[in-house]
Amino acid sequence: MDIIKNFFQSAIVFFYEQTNSWGWSIIILTVLIKIVLFPSSVKQYRSMHKMKQLQPKLKEIQEKYKDKPEELNRRTMELYQKENVSIFSGCLPMIFQMVILIIFYRVLQDKNFIEMIGDATFLGLVLKKNQYWQIALISGLTTFLQQKLTMPATGSDQQSQSFLYFMPLLFGYITFTLSATIGIYWVASNIIGIIQQYIINEYFIVKEHIKERQENNN
């Protein structure tokens, strides 16, 4: 992880030398990271979409074999194999993304990096300071929008609805308590995530539906 951390820090310094702005260097690197991680986001969506399609069949199996746990597990695994679905395929891309993003977070919180940027500002924000309600508000709003776009793939049950409103408040508060560098990173990440999720919803959902119709017609 230290190798990746050092790479990220060197990349931020490089982009700072090109833009003469620590804020823009953070945003540029965030955009590049999101672009690199986009294929794994698509893979994660496809897995969630497939799992959602299997829910009726899974519930049927659970009802039928609720008193036979061994048979229930066997039938469930048979269904996954038949539909070519892995229960881990949706988790692994998410774990990979989280690892990368945590490392990036550690870079921005690193004492040497904070000393390096000094009293630098971006859009009126002193980057090493915290408690900016403006960026916390934008963080909460963009978190809400990104989750709202994700809901067609994950469902709209009561639990999802609760997270839809709870997570923006949580991340808004976290952004408020941390330095502006983290807030800029999180907002930039959310905005790119919203764009990417819109592309997934508009392109990949349509593509999956067309494929499903063709398979049903055949």
C-alpha positions as CSV (number, residue, x, y, z in Angstrom):
1,M,0.0,0.0,0.0
2,D,2.9,2.4,0.7
3,I,4.0,2.1,-2.9
4,I,0.6,3.1,-4.1
5,K,0.4,5.9,-1.5
6,N,3.8,7.3,-2.6
7,F,2.6,7.1,-6.3
8,F,-0.5,9.0,-5.5
9,Q,1.4,11.7,-3.6
10,S,3.9,12.0,-6.4
11,A,1.0,12.3,-8.9
12,I,-0.6,15.1,-6.9
13,V,2.7,17.0,-6.8
14,F,3.1,16.5,-10.5
15,F,-0.3,17.9,-11.3
16,Y,0.4,20.7,-8.9
17,E,3.5,21.6,-10.9
18,Q,1.3,21.7,-14.1
19,T,-1.6,23.7,-12.6
20,N,0.0,25.6,-9.7
21,S,-3.1,24.6,-7.7
22,W,-3.3,21.9,-5.0
23,G,-7.1,21.8,-5.4
24,W,-7.0,21.1,-9.1
25,S,-4.3,18.6,-8.7
26,I,-6.5,16.6,-6.2
27,I,-9.5,16.9,-8.6
28,I,-7.5,15.7,-11.6
29,L,-6.1,12.7,-9.8
30,T,-9.6,11.9,-8.5
31,V,-11.0,11.9,-12.0
32,L,-8.2,9.7,-13.3
33,I,-8.7,7.2,-10.4
34,K,-12.5,7.1,-11.1
35,I,-11.8,6.5,-14.8
36,V,-9.5,3.6,-14.0
37,L,-12.0,2.1,-11.6
38,F,-15.0,2.5,-14.0
39,P,-14.7,-1.0,-15.5
40,S,-14.9,-2.5,-12.0
41,S,-18.0,-0.3,-11.3
42,V,-19.7,-1.7,-14.4
43,K,-18.8,-5.2,-13.3
44,Q,-20.2,-4.6,-9.9
45,Y,-23.4,-3.1,-11.4
46,R,-23.9,-6.1,-13.7
47,S,-23.5,-8.5,-10.7
48,M,-26.1,-6.5,-8.6
49,H,-28.5,-6.4,-11.6
50,K,-28.2,-10.2,-12.1
51,M,-28.7,-10.8,-8.4
52,K,-31.8,-8.7,-8.4
53,Q,-33.2,-10.7,-11.3
54,L,-32.7,-13.9,-9.3
55,Q,-34.5,-12.7,-6.2
56,P,-37.9,-14.2,-7.2
57,K,-36.2,-17.6,-7.8
58,L,-34.2,-17.4,-4.6
59,K,-37.3,-16.5,-2.5
60,E,-39.1,-19.5,-4.1
61,I,-36.2,-21.8,-3.1
62,Q,-36.1,-20.4,0.4
63,E,-39.8,-20.9,0.9
64,K,-39.7,-24.4,-0.5
65,Y,-36.7,-25.6,1.5
66,K,-36.8,-23.4,4.6
67,D,-36.9,-26.5,6.8
68,K,-34.1,-28.2,4.9
69,P,-31.0,-26.0,5.3
70,E,-28.6,-28.4,3.4
71,E,-31.0,-28.7,0.5
72,L,-31.6,-25.0,0.5
73,N,-27.8,-24.3,0.2
74,R,-27.4,-26.9,-2.5
75,R,-30.4,-25.6,-4.6
76,T,-29.1,-22.0,-4.1
77,M,-25.6,-22.9,-5.4
78,E,-27.1,-24.8,-8.3
79,L,-29.1,-21.7,-9.3
80,Y,-26.0,-19.5,-9.1
81,Q,-24.1,-22.0,-11.3
82,K,-26.9,-22.3,-13.8
83,E,-27.2,-18.5,-14.1
84,N,-23.4,-18.1,-14.1
85,V,-23.5,-15.8,-11.1
86,S,-20.9,-15.5,-8.4
87,I,-21.9,-14.2,-5.0
88,F,-18.5,-12.6,-4.7
89,S,-18.4,-10.9,-8.1
90,G,-20.2,-7.8,-6.8
91,C,-18.1,-7.5,-3.7
92,L,-14.6,-7.8,-5.1
93,P,-14.8,-4.7,-7.3
94,M,-16.2,-2.8,-4.4
95,I,-13.4,-3.9,-2.1
96,F,-10.8,-3.0,-4.7
97,Q,-12.3,0.5,-5.1
98,M,-12.4,1.0,-1.3
99,V,-8.8,0.0,-0.9
100,I,-7.7,2.5,-3.6
101,L,-9.9,5.3,-2.1
102,I,-8.6,4.6,1.5
103,I,-5.0,4.9,0.3
104,F,-5.9,8.2,-1.4
105,Y,-7.5,9.4,1.8
106,R,-4.3,8.5,3.7
107,V,-2.3,10.6,1.2
108,L,-4.4,13.7,1.8
109,Q,-4.2,13.2,5.6
110,D,-0.5,12.6,5.7
111,K,1.4,15.1,7.9
112,N,4.1,15.6,5.2
113,F,1.5,16.4,2.6
114,I,-0.3,18.9,4.9
115,E,3.0,20.6,5.6
116,M,3.7,20.7,1.9
117,I,0.6,22.5,1.0
118,G,0.9,25.0,3.8
119,D,-1.8,27.7,3.8
120,A,-2.8,27.0,0.2
121,T,-6.4,27.9,-0.7
122,F,-8.8,26.7,-3.4
123,L,-12.1,28.5,-4.1
124,G,-11.7,30.4,-0.9
125,L,-11.1,27.3,1.2
126,V,-7.9,26.9,3.3
127,L,-7.1,23.3,2.3
128,K,-5.7,22.1,5.6
129,K,-8.6,23.5,7.6
130,N,-12.0,22.0,8.3
131,Q,-15.5,22.9,9.3
132,Y,-16.6,24.3,6.0
133,W,-20.4,24.0,5.9
134,Q,-20.4,24.8,2.1
135,I,-18.4,21.8,1.1
136,A,-20.2,19.6,3.7
137,L,-23.5,20.6,2.1
138,I,-22.3,19.9,-1.4
139,S,-20.9,16.6,-0.2
140,G,-24.2,15.6,1.3
141,L,-26.2,16.6,-1.9
142,T,-23.8,14.8,-4.3
143,T,-23.8,11.7,-2.1
144,F,-27.7,11.7,-2.2
145,L,-27.7,12.1,-6.0
146,Q,-25.3,9.3,-6.5
147,Q,-27.2,6.9,-4.3
148,K,-30.5,8.0,-6.0
149,L,-29.0,7.0,-9.4
150,T,-27.7,3.7,-7.9
151,M,-31.1,2.7,-6.6
152,P,-32.5,1.3,-9.9
153,A,-29.8,-1.4,-9.6
154,T,-29.9,-2.0,-5.9
155,G,-33.6,-1.8,-5.3
156,S,-36.0,0.6,-3.5
157,D,-36.9,-1.4,-0.3
158,Q,-37.2,0.2,3.1
159,Q,-33.6,-0.4,4.0
160,S,-32.4,1.2,0.8
161,Q,-34.6,4.2,1.4
162,S,-33.2,4.6,4.9
163,F,-29.6,4.6,3.5
164,L,-30.6,7.1,0.8
165,Y,-31.2,9.7,3.5
166,F,-28.8,8.5,6.2
167,M,-25.6,8.3,4.2
168,P,-25.7,11.9,2.8
169,L,-26.1,13.2,6.4
170,L,-23.2,11.0,7.6
171,F,-20.8,11.9,4.8
172,G,-21.8,15.5,5.0
173,Y,-20.9,15.5,8.7
174,I,-17.6,13.6,8.0
175,T,-16.7,16.1,5.4
176,F,-17.4,19.0,7.8
177,T,-15.0,17.5,10.4
178,L,-12.1,16.7,8.0
179,S,-9.8,19.0,6.1
180,A,-11.0,20.7,2.9
181,T,-8.6,18.5,0.9
182,I,-10.8,15.5,1.8
183,G,-14.0,17.5,1.1
184,I,-12.7,18.4,-2.4
185,Y,-11.7,14.9,-3.1
186,W,-15.1,13.5,-1.9
187,V,-17.2,16.0,-3.8
188,A,-15.1,15.5,-7.0
189,S,-15.4,11.7,-6.6
190,N,-19.2,12.0,-6.1
191,I,-19.6,14.2,-9.2
192,I,-17.6,11.8,-11.4
193,G,-19.5,8.9,-9.8
194,I,-22.8,10.5,-10.7
195,I,-21.7,10.9,-14.3
196,Q,-20.5,7.3,-14.4
197,Q,-23.7,6.0,-12.8
198,Y,-25.8,7.9,-15.3
199,I,-23.8,6.3,-18.1
200,I,-24.3,2.9,-16.6
201,N,-28.1,3.4,-16.1
202,E,-28.7,4.9,-19.6
203,Y,-26.4,2.5,-21.5
204,F,-25.8,-0.7,-19.7
205,I,-29.4,-1.1,-18.4
206,V,-30.7,-0.7,-21.9
207,K,-28.1,-3.1,-23.2
208,E,-29.0,-5.7,-20.6
209,H,-32.7,-5.4,-21.4
210,I,-32.1,-5.8,-25.1
211,K,-30.1,-8.9,-24.4
212,E,-32.8,-10.3,-22.1
213,R,-35.5,-9.7,-24.8
214,Q,-33.4,-11.5,-27.4
215,E,-32.8,-14.4,-25.1
216,N,-36.5,-14.6,-24.3
217,N,-37.5,-14.4,-28.0
218,N,-35.1,-17.3,-28.7
